[in-house]
Each structure stands twice: as structure tokens, then as C-alpha cells.
Amino acid sequence: MAQKYVMGMPLYRQEQQFAQFGVAFSRQTLANWVLQAAERWLGPLYERMRTHLLTQAVLHADETTLQVLREDGREAQTLSYLWLYRTGREGLPTVLYQYKQTRGGDNPREFLTGFHGYLHVDGYPGYHKVANVTLVGCWAHARQKFDEALKALPNDKQKAAVAAREGLEFCNRLFAIEPESKDATAEERLKVRTERSKPVGDAFLAWLRMQRPRVLPKSTLGAAITYCLNQWDKLVVFLEDGRLELDNNSAERSIRPFVIGRKNWLFCNTPKGARASATIYSNIDTAKENGVKPFSYLQWLFETMPQMAHLKDPAVLDQLLPWSEALPQECRHAQS
């Protein structure tokens, strides 16, 4: 598990590695071990972490593609999705993945049933189906669109005072304010944003409205302006609460290990394997977020859990989660 989900080494390469040491573990044997361990031992921990996740006030969400070869009624080339949900800057760090066949908004709506709070997202409209949440827009996406509009211009105009650069500079000004209150309390961050970020946002909105009739709607600049205006009610939500972020980069950083791993092992054979991968990534990435070494943590779990009774008891499961004080010291990274 550590080799595949931390280091990105597919099981067929691990099979070859074991063979070099004279150990005949077939790929199928390794796969069966992974499937059984994920379902029997890590699955209950996953559900317990999900219960914790849903009690938070601020979450981030993202999704990316996943190829699963043997899905009933679907061709092998059909893309499925891996959804990611994670906590914000406060609370115990939790990162959860979920495999689903589609990108439909029903998926986050069902997964987040019971959650009431702020949800950081990109501009994908599927998140609008999630009930009882306030969606928080991503300024990194807004900035990227103006950056793309600037790069689409001829080289001799990219350094000129063109509209695309003006839009980009508005976004840059907002990002430049954020580091000043990085370590401040939520109340202090909100105060800084009210005094300094809000005037920038108000000026940017006036600029967007002025520019909209002056540009072609289907141009890269027109698309950037339209995106910001359509997302404006979500983009300015960060001004409501100091616990919120200016962007959804936390989710994108969290989903990156899966994206990198996918480049190595490419696909899952079956839906069961995809669900197992989601479960394992969730336990491993949550462990890393809490300063816990994945290999040591998994080893401790698989040695400890079979010896324990009452594993359906939430209080017992809580002692096994990555943030539990019951974890032995050898599972934790040394503090600098």
C-alpha cells in the first residue's frame, strides 16, 4: 500500500521487485491483500473520519477523472471520477476520497448530507446541488483566466497596459494582502479583508462591468470577465468569515498525490478496486496531514486492529485515527 499510494509504484512493478528478491508474490495476490485490508480494516476508519468531516464549519471539494476498466454497462475507455473532500484551516486535518462513475452533482450532495457550512469549490455548477451550504468561489481560477487571456496576446502586447493585465493585477492585489494575516486569528483576518480586500473587490467589480460590453464574449478576455461576473456572489464570500480562504488550492494540493499516482498505475481494474483506492488514499493522506508516517501507521493498524474487540464502537475507532493520542511515537514524524 505504501509503495503504490505513497510512492506511486504499481502492483505489477512490485511483483517484479519481489521476484528480484526471490519472493513469488503474484500481482493478483497483492491486489487481493490490498482489497481485503481496505474493506475490512480501513473502511470503518474511513466512515469514522467522514463523520468527523461532516461536523466541520468549512470544507473544500474537488474532483478528477479516473479510468475503471470493468464497470457494468460501460466501455473500458469511459471515464469515472474521484471526488475529494477535505477540512479547512481549522480542526483536525481530514482528507477523504470517493469513487463515483459520474461527475453529477448528486454525488457531492449525497456525500455531504448532514454538513452545514461553507464549501470551497471551483466554478463547476454540480456543487449547486449540495443543500444547506454556502459555496465559496476560487480566486485562483479567476486569476488563471486573466493570465490565460494575457498569454493569448501577441508577445509585444503582453507587457503593455492592456485590459487582460489590468484584470490580472486586480487578482494579484487580493493575493498580496493575504500573507499579511496568514497566522492571524479569524477575527483579525476578517478585519484586514474588510479594510483592504473589500475596496479592491469593489473596484474590480466596477471594472468588470465597464469592460464587459467592450470585449468579444467568446474571446479569452471575454471568458475571464464573464467567469468572474457569473461567480461574483461566490467569489466575495471570503469577505464574510476569516476562516475562509481566497482560493480552493487546499483541495487541489490534496488531490495531487492521486493525480501523480494515476500517471504511474493508469487505471483501476474494477469498481471494488477503485473504492479500495479511495479508502486507502483517504487514510494515507489524512495521516500525512496529521504528521503521521503512512507506512508506520498502516503497519501499526494491521498489527493492532485484529487484536481489538468492539471495532464497531466509535470510541474504539477514534483511538485509531491519525490524530489520536493513542498512536505510538514511532508513527509520528520528528518535530523540528
N, C-alpha and C positions, 0 to 999 in steps of 0.2 A: 504493500500500500504506500509506504513512504517513497519507494523508488518511483512508482507510477505517478502518484498525486502530488508529490513534492518536487521530485527531480525530473518528472516527465518521461520516464523510461517505460515504454510499452511492455506488456507481459511477454510478447514473443522475444524481445531482446533480453528480458530477464531469464527466460528459458535458455537462451544461448549462453548467458553469463553463468548460470548454474551448471550447464553442461561442461564449461571450461574447468570447473572445479570438480568434475566427476559426479555431479548430482543430477539424476534424471527426473527432474520435475517437468511435466508437460505443461504447455500453456493452458490446457483445459483444467488441469488440477489447480493451477494458480488462480484461474478465473473462478473456479468453484469455491476456493477458500475466501476469496475477496467477496463474492456474493453472499455466502453464508455469514461471514463475520459482519458485513454491513447490515444485513437484515436482522440477525439475532441479537447482536450486541450494540452496534452503533445506532440502530434505528430508534430504540427507546430514548437514547440521549438526544437524538435529533428532535424528537417530538417534545422533549422537555425544554430544549433550547427555543423551540418555536413558541411554546407557552410563554417563556420569558420575553421573547421578541415582541409579542403582541401587547405586552403591558407598557411598552415604552411610549414616550411622547413624540419622538422624532425618529423616522426611519428613512432609508434610502433604498431605491429599487432600480434594477436594470435587467436587461435580457440580452442573450446572444444565441447564435444558431448552434445546433448540434445535429449530427447525422447519426441516425439509428437504422441499421440495415434491415432488421426483421420486425417491422411493425405491421400488424394485421391490416390488410387492405390498402397498404401504401407501398409505393415503389421505393427501392433502396436509396435512390437519389433524393427523395423528398426530405426537406429539412425540418427538423423539430427544433425545440427551444429549451435552453436552460435559463431559468429565471433566478435572479439574485435579490435577496433582501438582507439588509444589514442595519445595525443600530447607528445612531448619530454620535456626536462627540461626548454625550453624557451616558452614564450607565455602564453596565458590563458589556464589553465588545462581543457581538454575536453576528456571525455571517452564515446565512443559510441559502442553499441552492435548491431548486425544484425543477425536475424534468417534466415537460409537457409537450404534446405533439404540435400545438399551435401557438401563435402569438396573440390569441384572443384575449380581450380584456377580462373575460370571465375568470381567467387563471389568477391574476393578482387579486381580483375581488374575492374569490374563494379562499385563497391562501391567507389573506389579511382579514378574514372575518373575525370580528371582535376587537380589531385595532381602531383606536380613535386618536387622531393626532395629525401631525404634519408628515407628508410623504414627499421626499425629494425625488424628482423624476426628470427625464428629458422631455422632448416635445411629443412623444408618442401618445396619440389620443386614447389608446386602450386603457390607460390608467384612469380615465374619467369614469370608468365603471366601478371603481372602488368606492364603497359607501363610507360616509362618516369620516372623511379625511379632508385635509386642506392640502392641495398639491402645491409644491414649491418648485418653481422653474429653475433652469440651469443657465447661469450667465456664461459658463464656458462654451456652451453650444451657441449662444448668441454671438459671443466674441469670435468663435471659429468661422461663423458665416461671413462676418465682415472681413476676416483675414483671407478667406477664400475669394471674396469679391475683389480685394486689393490685389491678390496674386493673379487674378484673371486679367488684369490690365496689362498693357504693354510695359516693358521694363522701364522705359523712360518716364512713365507716369506713376510708377509705384511709390516713388518718394515725393511726389507732388502733393499739394494740399487738396486732394480730391475727396469726394463725399465718402468713399469707402474708408479712407484713412480717418476721417472725422468720426465716423461711427465706431471704428476700432478704438480710437482714443477715448471715447466715452466709456467703453467697456474697460479699457486699461485703467482709467482713473478709479473706477469702482474696485478693481482688484488691488490697486496700490494702497487703498485705505485699509483693507482687511488685515494685513500683517501687524498693523499697529495695535490691534486689540486681540491678537491671536491667543494670548494667555490670560485675557481679562475674564471677568465674570460675565454671565449672560446679560446682566443688567448694564454693565459697563459697555459691552459691545453694542447693545441696543442704543445706548446714549450716543456713542460715536456715529453709528449709522444714521440716527435721526438728524444729528447736527451736520454731518459731512456727506454721507452717501445719498440721502434723500434729495438734496438740491441737485446733485449730479443726475440722478434718475429723472427728476422733473425736467431738467434741461434737455436730457436725451429724448424724452417723450415728445417734447415740443419740436425738437429737431426731426424726429421720425415722421411726425405728422406733416411737417413742412416739406420733407423730401419725397414723401410717397407719391404725390402727383407729378413729380419731376423725373421719375425714373421708369424704365420699362419694367412692368411687373415680373416678367419672366427672365430678366437679367439676374446675374448673381447678386448684384446690389439690391435689386428689387426683391429678390427672395429673402435676403437678410433683413430688410426693412419689414417685409410682411411677416416674417417669423417673429420678430420682436413685438410688433403690434398685436399679433394674434395671441402671443404668450404673455402679454404685459401684466395681466392680472395675477399670473403665477410668478413672473419674474420679480415683482415687487413684494412678494410675501416675506422675503428675508428681512424686510424692514419691520415686521411685526414682532419678532421674537429673537433675542440674542443667541438662542440655542441653535438657530438655523445657520446654514452655510450659504455662500454665494453661488455654489455650484454643486453638481452631483458627482464630483470627482471621487468621493469616497467609494461609491458603488463601482465606478469604472476601475479604480485601482484594485478593488476586491475581486472583480471578475477576471482580471488579467491573468492570474495563475491558471485558471481554466483555459483561457484562450491560448496561452503558451503551451499548456499540456496538450490541447487539441491538435496543435501543429505536429506533435510527435505521434500520438496514437490515433489521430484522424477521426475515429468513429467509435460507436458502441454497437455491439452485435445485436442486442435485444433490449426491449424496454426495461426488463429487470436489471440488466447491466447499467442502463442509463440512470435508473433510480438509485442503484448502489453507488454509482459515481457521485451523484448529487449528495448522498448521505455522507460519503467519505470526505469529499471536499469540504462539506459543512463542518465536520468535526475537526479536520486538519486546519482549515483556515481560521476557525474560531480559536483553536489552540494557539496558533501563531499570533493572533491579535491580542491574546492574553499573556504573551511572553512565555508560552509553553512549547517545548521541543516536540514536534509531531511524532517522531519515531519513539522517543521515550514514553510519551503519553499513550500511544497506541499499545506499546508493549505492556505498560502498567495496567491498562484497561483489560487486555486479553488475559493477563495473569490474575487480575483481581476479581473481575465480574463473575467468572464461573464458580468462584468460591463463596459468593454472596447469596444470601436469601432475600426475598421480598424486593426483587428488582422492579416490580411494578409500583412500588411505593415512591411517590415523587420525592419525599425527603431522602430516600436512599439514593435515587438518581442524582439529586442535587450534589451529593458528596463526590460524584464522579465527573462533574462538568469542568471545563478547562479553567474556570475561575475559582473552583473550590479550594479552600484552605487545606483540605484533606490530601491534596496531591503531594506526593513526596518531592523533596527538594531536587532530586536528580531529574525531574521532569521540567524544571524551570531553567530559563536562561539566566546566566550570572548577571547580576545588576552592576552596571558600571558606576 
